Amino acid sequence: MGLLDGMLGNASKVDSAKIQQEFSQILAQGEVVEHAYQLIRDYFVFTDKRFVLVETQGITGSSAT
């Protein structure tokens, strides 16, 4: 089991182009999404410059964890 396998668990791969478009406002100019994974509501996004963890909160204001 590799480092990413342990970290991502049961996450499913998401289309990089879809994430590129959805997260365009938080990405730096010229930054390209290489891989993206979704685990329930949260996203793990690997770009050519950094790793972005997007932890989504529900309507109650608390995270799912």
C-alpha positions in Angstrom: 0.0 0.0 0.0 1.5 3.3 -1.1 1.3 6.7 0.7 -1.5 7.9 -1.6 -3.5 4.7 -1.1 -3.5 5.1 2.6 -4.3 8.8 2.5 -7.1 8.6 -0.1 -8.8 5.4 1.2 -12.0 4.9 -0.8 -11.8 8.1 -2.8 -13.0 8.1 -6.4 -11.2 9.7 -9.2 -12.8 12.9 -10.7 -12.3 14.2 -14.2 -9.4 16.7 -14.0 -11.0 19.0 -16.7 -14.1 19.3 -14.6 -12.2 20.3 -11.5 -10.0 22.7 -13.5 -13.2 24.5 -14.5 -14.9 24.4 -11.1 -11.8 25.5 -9.2 -10.6 28.1 -11.7 -11.0 31.0 -9.2 -8.7 29.4 -6.6 -6.0 28.2 -9.1 -3.0 30.3 -10.0 -2.7 31.5 -13.6 -1.3 28.7 -15.6 -1.8 26.1 -12.9 -3.0 22.8 -14.2 -5.0 20.1 -12.4 -3.2 16.8 -12.9 -5.3 14.5 -10.6 -8.4 14.9 -8.5 -10.2 12.6 -6.1 -13.5 13.0 -4.2 -14.2 11.4 -0.8 -17.9 12.0 0.1 -18.0 15.8 -0.1 -14.2 16.6 0.2 -11.8 16.9 -2.7 -8.1 16.1 -3.0 -6.6 18.0 -5.9 -3.1 17.6 -7.2 -1.9 20.3 -9.6 1.4 20.9 -11.3 2.3 23.3 -8.5 0.6 22.1 -5.3 -1.8 19.8 -3.4 -5.2 21.4 -2.5 -7.5 19.8 0.0 -11.0 21.2 -0.2 -13.0 20.3 3.0 -16.7 21.0 2.3 -19.0 21.9 5.2 -22.6 21.0 5.3 -25.6 23.3 5.8 -25.1 23.2 9.6 -21.6 24.7 9.3 -19.8 21.7 10.7 -17.6 19.4 8.6 -18.6 15.8 8.0 -15.8 14.5 10.3 
